[in-house]
């Protein structure tokens, strides 16, 4: 299994209802019907199929969600889940690996949720800033130990392990460690893992994998610096 979400998304549907949904399509100008009555019949059938799909898929479980890839938006996606969970009254923990030394705008904004959100930035910055491999390794291990306490805590509906994929890629964590930690979770606890270079073992374990694909970036193409509200 790879991190390429587009590959899995383009694979042909195997479930009959999924196939019907694909064949009927999303409607709009993509539908071939010209007259309104024919279009309405197509969309009515599409609604029936969708209701059947939703009705059959009624499982509830704690999910492992991985946001990886070279493109921007991985942490942003995870923090969207944080906001949703807090909005529903759930408790959240965010542990940031690698990142540290500053308070991002998200942490400031989410302070209004008080003890419902525990936020820990346990790194000291990028490797080219810290320039101390052993110190980085120690900080990553400390962040992982803190993460495990939250993963095993049934009161936390969502745990975000931000940039943990980078820690794995750099060799500061072993994928087996992380898989063991994920197994600590209560049945309904979700965990989101972000960062480039998610290892194959983690992708195989994940319930959802999204790969952010870089098409254009203002830093590279235009020399635009990191800006408040966009990067931090």
C-alpha positions as CSV (number, residue, x, y, z in Angstrom):
1,X,0.0,0.0,0.0
2,X,1.3,3.4,-0.9
3,X,0.5,6.9,0.3
4,X,-0.8,7.8,-3.1
5,X,-4.4,8.6,-2.4
6,X,-5.2,9.3,-6.0
7,X,-4.2,5.7,-6.9
8,X,-6.6,4.2,-4.4
9,X,-9.3,6.6,-5.3
10,X,-9.1,5.7,-9.0
11,X,-9.3,2.0,-8.3
12,X,-12.5,0.4,-9.6
13,X,-15.2,-0.1,-7.0
14,X,-15.9,-3.7,-6.0
15,X,-19.1,-3.1,-4.0
16,X,-22.2,-3.2,-6.2
17,X,-23.6,-0.1,-4.5
18,X,-20.3,1.8,-5.0
19,X,-20.4,0.8,-8.7
20,X,-23.9,2.1,-9.1
21,X,-23.0,5.4,-7.4
22,X,-20.1,5.8,-9.7
23,X,-22.2,5.0,-12.8
24,X,-25.0,7.4,-11.8
25,X,-22.4,10.1,-11.0
26,X,-22.7,13.3,-9.0
27,X,-25.1,15.1,-11.3
28,X,-24.8,18.6,-12.5
29,X,-23.5,19.2,-16.0
30,X,-21.7,15.8,-15.7
31,X,-25.0,14.0,-16.2
32,X,-25.9,13.2,-19.8
33,X,-29.7,14.0,-19.5
34,X,-30.9,17.2,-21.2
35,X,-34.5,17.3,-20.0
36,X,-35.4,17.9,-16.3
37,X,-37.6,14.8,-15.9
38,X,-34.8,12.5,-17.0
39,X,-32.3,14.3,-14.8
40,X,-34.6,14.1,-11.8
41,X,-35.0,10.3,-12.3
42,X,-31.3,9.9,-12.4
43,X,-30.8,11.9,-9.2
44,X,-33.6,10.2,-7.4
45,X,-32.0,6.8,-8.1
46,X,-28.6,8.3,-7.0
47,X,-30.3,9.3,-3.7
48,X,-31.7,5.8,-3.2
49,X,-28.3,4.2,-3.8
50,X,-26.6,6.7,-1.4
51,X,-29.1,6.0,1.3
52,X,-28.4,2.3,0.9
53,X,-24.7,2.8,1.1
54,X,-25.0,4.9,4.3
55,X,-27.4,2.5,5.9
56,X,-25.2,-0.5,5.3
57,X,-22.0,1.2,6.7
58,X,-22.9,1.9,10.3
59,X,-19.8,0.7,12.1
60,X,-18.1,3.0,14.6
61,X,-14.5,2.7,15.5
62,X,-11.4,4.7,16.4
63,X,-9.6,5.5,13.2
64,X,-5.9,5.8,12.3
65,X,-5.6,8.7,9.9
66,X,-2.4,9.5,8.1
67,X,-1.7,12.8,6.4
68,X,1.5,12.6,4.4
69,X,3.1,13.7,1.1
70,X,5.2,16.6,-0.1
71,X,2.4,19.1,-0.3
72,X,1.3,21.7,2.2
73,X,-1.7,21.1,4.4
74,X,-1.0,18.0,6.5
75,X,-1.0,19.7,9.9
76,X,-3.8,21.9,8.8
77,X,-6.0,18.9,8.0
78,X,-5.3,17.3,11.4
79,X,-6.1,20.6,13.1
80,X,-9.4,20.7,11.3
81,X,-10.2,17.4,13.1
82,X,-9.1,19.0,16.4
83,X,-11.6,21.8,15.9
84,X,-14.4,19.4,14.9
85,X,-13.8,17.2,17.9
86,X,-13.7,20.1,20.3
87,X,-16.8,21.5,18.8
88,X,-18.6,18.2,19.6
89,X,-17.5,18.4,23.2
90,X,-14.6,15.8,22.9
91,X,-11.2,16.1,24.5
92,X,-8.1,16.3,22.4
93,X,-4.3,16.0,22.8
94,X,-1.8,17.4,20.3
95,X,1.8,16.3,20.5
96,X,4.2,18.0,18.1
97,X,7.4,16.2,17.2
98,X,10.3,18.2,15.7
99,X,8.4,21.5,15.9
100,X,9.1,23.7,18.9
101,X,10.4,27.1,20.0
102,X,7.4,29.1,19.1
103,X,3.7,29.1,19.7
104,X,1.7,28.7,16.4
105,X,-1.5,30.6,15.8
106,X,-3.6,27.5,16.1
107,X,-2.4,26.9,19.7
108,X,-3.3,30.5,20.7
109,X,-6.7,30.4,19.1
110,X,-7.6,27.0,20.7
111,X,-6.7,28.2,24.2
112,X,-10.4,29.1,24.6
113,X,-11.1,25.4,25.0
114,X,-9.1,25.2,28.2
115,X,-8.4,21.7,29.6
116,X,-10.4,20.1,26.7
117,X,-7.2,20.5,24.7
118,X,-3.7,19.5,25.8
119,X,-1.0,20.9,23.4
120,X,2.6,20.0,23.6
121,X,5.4,21.2,21.2
122,X,8.2,19.0,22.3
123,X,10.8,19.6,19.6
124,X,13.4,22.3,19.2
125,X,13.1,22.9,15.5
126,X,14.3,21.5,12.2
127,X,17.4,19.4,12.1
128,X,19.4,22.1,10.4
129,X,18.5,24.4,13.3
130,X,19.2,22.0,16.1
131,X,22.4,20.5,14.6
132,X,22.4,17.9,17.4
133,X,21.3,14.4,16.3
134,X,21.4,12.8,19.7
135,X,19.5,15.7,21.4
136,X,16.8,15.4,18.6
137,X,16.6,11.7,19.2
138,X,16.1,12.2,23.0
139,X,13.4,14.8,22.4
140,X,11.5,12.6,20.0
141,X,11.6,9.7,22.5
142,X,10.3,12.1,25.2
143,X,7.5,13.2,22.8
144,X,6.7,9.6,22.1
145,X,6.4,8.7,25.8
146,X,4.0,11.6,26.3
147,X,2.0,10.5,23.2
148,X,1.6,7.0,24.7
149,X,0.0,8.4,27.8
150,X,-2.6,10.1,25.7
151,X,-3.1,7.2,23.3
152,X,-4.0,5.0,26.4
153,X,-6.3,7.7,27.9
154,X,-9.9,6.9,27.2
155,X,-10.9,10.5,27.9
156,X,-9.2,11.8,24.8
157,X,-11.4,11.4,21.7
158,X,-8.6,12.5,19.4
159,X,-4.8,12.4,19.6
160,X,-2.8,14.2,17.0
161,X,0.8,13.2,16.5
162,X,2.1,16.1,14.4
163,X,5.2,15.5,12.3
164,X,5.7,12.1,13.8
165,X,6.2,10.8,10.2
166,X,9.2,13.0,9.9
167,X,10.6,11.5,13.2
168,X,10.1,8.1,11.7
169,X,11.7,9.1,8.4
170,X,14.8,10.4,10.2
171,X,15.2,7.2,12.2
172,X,14.4,8.7,15.6
173,X,11.5,6.3,16.1
174,X,10.9,2.8,15.0
175,X,7.7,2.0,13.1
176,X,7.2,-1.0,15.4
177,X,7.1,1.4,18.4
178,X,4.4,3.5,16.8
179,X,2.3,0.5,15.9
180,X,2.5,-0.8,19.4
181,X,1.5,2.6,20.7
182,X,-1.5,2.7,18.4
183,X,-2.6,-0.6,19.8
184,X,-2.9,1.0,23.3
185,X,-5.9,3.1,22.2
186,X,-9.4,2.5,23.5
187,X,-11.8,1.3,20.8
188,X,-13.3,4.7,19.9
189,X,-10.1,6.9,20.2
190,X,-9.0,8.4,16.9
191,X,-5.4,9.3,16.1
192,X,-4.0,11.5,13.3
193,X,-0.4,11.2,12.3
194,X,1.1,13.9,10.1
195,X,4.3,14.6,8.2
196,X,6.2,13.7,5.1
197,X,7.6,10.2,4.4
198,X,5.1,8.0,6.4
199,X,6.6,4.5,6.4
200,X,4.9,1.6,4.6
201,X,4.1,-0.2,7.8
202,X,2.1,2.8,9.1
203,X,0.3,3.2,5.8
204,X,-0.7,-0.4,5.8
205,X,-2.1,0.0,9.3
206,X,-4.0,3.2,8.7
207,X,-7.7,3.4,8.1
208,X,-7.4,6.6,6.0
209,X,-4.3,7.8,4.1
210,X,-4.2,11.2,2.3
211,X,-1.2,12.3,0.3
212,X,-0.8,16.0,-0.1
213,X,0.6,16.6,-3.6
214,X,2.7,19.7,-4.2
215,X,1.7,21.5,-7.5
216,X,2.9,25.0,-6.7
217,X,4.4,26.7,-3.7
218,X,5.0,30.4,-3.2
219,X,8.3,29.8,-1.3
220,X,9.9,27.9,-4.1
221,X,8.4,29.7,-7.1
222,X,8.2,33.3,-5.8
223,X,10.5,33.6,-2.9
224,X,7.6,34.3,-0.5
225,X,8.5,33.8,3.1
226,X,6.5,31.9,5.7
227,X,3.6,34.1,6.8
228,X,1.4,34.3,9.9
229,X,-1.9,32.6,9.4
230,X,-0.6,30.5,6.4
231,X,2.4,28.6,7.7
232,X,2.1,29.2,11.5
